[in-house]
């Protein structure tokens, strides 16, 4: 039988769309001895994780918890719990993850209405208003931070329009939570989901979500069972609530890691963390423009955590990424969907968002492109 060596992977400089680099403190937390998932100490830790998640989501929502699964699991949990067969949903599609929401909603037999815009553009309340005047729906879903394009859709005034038409607002904040303002209560968002591996700088494996009063009432008033047993929030909330009713075995070590990653966010403070992401992204954008590279998203709607860059004519897109990895130990990503082969995606998220990483990447790109 084949013999396998000890695990010895390199310590990459992760500057792609996720996962981001992880603090040694978070890695140490994962090495703590396991507890049972109903151990009193773990139950106490669950409460702390919820308190810290409310801080990062800027909400008082009681149902604020990490789904045991990646960000795609928390995405599906929102869709599965809100929608019943025949329910209408309006989904803003301006990138890959809007398309994924359409796919998921269709699988739950919802009546899916797409509102399409070119990749890299964003949605405005008046566009949602116009669409809702034509078709009544139960849910409007928007991607706050579109990871495939680097575009940030503004949320001010969005919920007011959605609620005026009797719908609920669902947002994807996978690439924004922990790196820029996500004001769930102030924006009056009904339900939102994220992931741990982006600006929170925790390994992938948990999907934070938060449920407001309108969405919670809609879930409680469903006429049919949630079609996904594992992601049924009516059961999961009892596991994370005061009842602690067994539902599944939570990933203990991942919750240790999330608690420590959120503790680091709290120590830095949200405003300081947002300012750091903004300053480092500005340094990156200036450096890329100084190299003559074109940034796809206009500055007023550009994500500080994820930047898309047009690959110059005649440049081997994949070849540059391969050389960055081999020669400089830096990972960036290529484009998805409409941007495949045409763009690079550069992430500055959480622990990865540091000036030295920006300077190293710009220097490496300068040498490669000059050659």
N, C-alpha and C positions, 0 to 999 in steps of 0.2 A: 504493500500500500504506500502511496505517496506520503512523504514526510513534509511537514510544514514548519517554516521558521517562525521565530517570535515576530509579533507585529512590530513593524518599524517604519511607519509612514513618515514622510517629511512634514515639517511644520510650515505649511504654506502661508503666504501673505494673501489672504482671501479678499479680493477686491472685485468680486462678481456680484450677481443679484441674490446671493445667499447660498449656503450659510455664510454668516460673517465669522470673523475670528472671535474666540471665546477667552475671557479672562482666566488666568490660572486659578483664581478663587472659585470660579464656577466649576472648573475641572476637578478641583479638590473636593467640592461639595458632592460631586457624583461618586467619589470614592468612599463616602461615608458608609458604615455598615448598614445593611438593609433593615427596615422595620416591616412588620406586617401592615397591610393596608388599612386595617381597623385598629391598629395599635393607638392607644391614647396620645402618644407623642406625635404620631403621624397625623392624627385628626387635628391636633393643635397646629401643626405645620400647615395643614390645608386651609385653616382659617387665616393664617398669616399670608399665604399666597393670595387668597381672595382679597384681603385688605390692600395688598400691594398692587394687585391688578386694578382695583378700583382707582387707586392713585394714578396709575399710568393711563387708564382710559378716561380719567377725570369724570367719574360718575359715582353715584350712590346706588346704582342698581344692585338689588339683592342677588340676582342671578348673574354673577360675574365669576367665571371659572375657566380652567383650562380643560378643553376636551382632550382625552387620551388618544392622540393622533396628531398628524401634522396640520399645517394651516389648511390644507385641502379638506381635512376632516371637519374642522370648524366651519369652513365654507359650506360643506354639504349639510352640516347640522342645522345651519340657519335656514337653508332651503327646505330641507326635509320637514322641519318642525312648523314652518309658517304656511307651507303650501299643501293643499289637498287637491285631488283630481278635479280639473276644471277651473281652478282658481287662476285669475289673471295676474301676470307679472310683467312689468315693463323693465327691461334691462338695458342700460346704457353700455354700448359696445364700442370702445375706442382702443381696444387692445386685446391681447390673448386671454386675459382672465375674465373679461366681460363675456367672451365666447364660452369659457368654461362654465360660467354661471348659467348661460342659456342651455348648455348640454345637461347640466344637473337638473335644472328646473323641468326640462322636457322629460327626463326620466321619471320624475314624480307626477307626470301627466298634467302638469300645469299648462295653461294657455299662455304661451310665451310671445311677447311683443318686443321686438328688437328696435332700439333707437341707435342707429349707426352713425359714427363720425370717423373721419380719417384717423389712422393711428398717430398718436402724438398730440392730438387735440383734446380738449376737455369739454365738459358739459356745463351749462349755465341754467339757473332756475327757470328762465323764460322758455327754454327749449323743453324742459320737463313739463312746464305748464301747458305748452302747446300740444304736446303728445297726450297729456291727460285729458285735455278738452275733447280729444277725438275718441279716446277709449278709457273706460273705467277699469281699474285693476285693484287688486288687493295689496300688492307690494310693488315698490319701485326699488330696484337694486342698482347701485353705482359703485364703481371702483374708485375709492378715494385716491389711492396711490397705485397707478398701473405699472407693475413691475416690468412689463414687456416693452414699455415705451419711455418710462421716466416722467410721465405727466401726472400732475397733481390737480385733481378736480376740486375747486373751492366748494365748501359746504355751507357757507353763510347764506341763509335764506332758502336753502334747498328743502328742508323739512317743512317749512311753512307752506310751500307750494304743494308738497305731497299730501300733507294732512288736510289742506283745504279741499282736496279732492277725495278724502276718505280713505287714503292708502297709508301704508306704513313704509318707512324708509330703512333699507338694509344697505350697509356699506362694508366694503372690503378695505381694511386698513392694515393689511399684512406688511406692507413696506413702509408704512408711516408710523405705526405705534412705537413709541419710545425714541423716535428721532425727530419728530415735529409734532405740533399740536394736534391732538385728537380729542376734541371736546364733546364727548358724548352727551352730557346733560345740557350744556350751553347750546349745542346745535340741535338738541331735541331729536337725536337719532333713536330709532326704535330697536334696532338690533345690529350688532357689528361683530366682525370676527377678525382674527389676526393669526400670526404664527410666532414662534419663539426665536427663530433662527436669523432674523433680520436685525432691526435696530435694538432689540432687547439683548442680543448677543448671548443666546443660550443655544445649545445644540437643538437640531430639529427633533420633533417628537411630541410636542404639545401644541394645541391650538386654542389660545385664549379667545373667549367670546363674552359678550355682555348683552343682556336682554332687558329692555325697558318695559314699562307697565303696559303699553298698548300691545306689544308683541307677546308679552306673557299672558295677557287676557285672551288674545287670539289663539294661542297654543292651548290654553285651558278649555276653550270653547270649540275645539275641533269636533267634527262629527265622525271622523274616521281615525283609526290608530295611525301614529306616525309610521310610515312605511319602512323605516330603518330602525330596527330594534336597538342597535348599539348606540345610535346617536339620538335616541328619544330623550329629549330634555325633561319630560315629565318624570322620568326615572332618574336621570343623571342629577337633577337638582335635589332629589331626596338623598342621594349619596353625598353630595357636597353640602346639603343643608343640615339642620339640627338633627334630623332623624338618623342620618348616616346609614340608610338602608342599603344593603349590599347590591351593587349593580355589576361591577367588574373589578378586577384587580388593577388599581391605578399603577402607572409606572413610577415606582418609588424614587429611584435615582434621578429621573427626569424632573420630578417635583422638587427634589433637593436642589437641583441645578437652577430651576426656574426661580425658586425662592432667593437664591444667592444673586442671580442676575438682576432680579427686581430690586433687591436690596442695594445693589450697586447703582441702579437708576435713581433710587431714592436718595442715596448719599450724594450723588452729583447734583440732584435737583433738576426738575423738568426744564426750567427756563435756561439753566446753564447747559444742559444737554442739547437742547434745541439750538442754542447759540453756537455750540461747538460744531454740530453737524452743518450748520449754515456757513460758518467761517471756512471749514475745510472744503466744502463743496465749491465755495467761491474761489478758493485757491486752485482747485482742480479745473474749474471752468476757464479761469484765466490762463492756466498753463496749457490747456488743450488748444485754446484759441491762439496762443502765442506760437504754437506749432503749426498753425494754419488749418486746424481741424474744425469741422462744422458740427455744432451741437444741434440736435434735432428739435428739441422742445424749446420754445421761447422762454426767456429767463423768468417771466412772471408766473409761469406754470410749471417750472422745472423742479423736480424732486431733489432735495438736498441729499437724499440717501441713494439715489440711482440716476445715473447720467447715461443717455444714449448719444453715441457719436457716429456720424456718417463715415464709413470706410472710404478713403480717397480712391479715385479711379486708379487702376493698375496695381493696387496694394492687395496682397494675399491676406484676406481677413483671418482665416483660420491659421495661416502660417505665423502671423504676428502673435496670436494668442499662444501658439505652441512654443515659440521662442521665448516669450515672457515667462512661461512656466519652466522651461528647461534652463534658461540662462539667468533668470532673476528670481525664480521661485514665486512669481506673481500670477495669480489667477484672475482673469477677467472673462467675460462671457460674450458669445456672439448673439445675434438677434434671433427673436422668435417670430414665427408666422410671417407677416408682411415684411418684417425687417431681417429675415434670415439671409445671411450672406452679405447684408448691406450695412450692418451696424455693429458696433461694440457696445456692451453694457458694462458700465463701471459702477461698482457699489462702494459707498463709504458709509457703513452702517455700524452703529454701536462701537465695539472695541476696535473695529477696523478703521474707524474714522479718526485718523491721526495725521498731522502734518508730514511726518517722516514717510508715511506710506504714499502720500500724494507726490512728494518730491522724488521719491524713488521711481514711481511709475512714470512721471513726466520725463525724467532723465532717460529711462529705458526706452520709452517710445521715441524720444528725440534721436537717440542713436540708431534705432532700427529704421525709422522712416528716412533718415538722412542717407542710410546705406542704399 
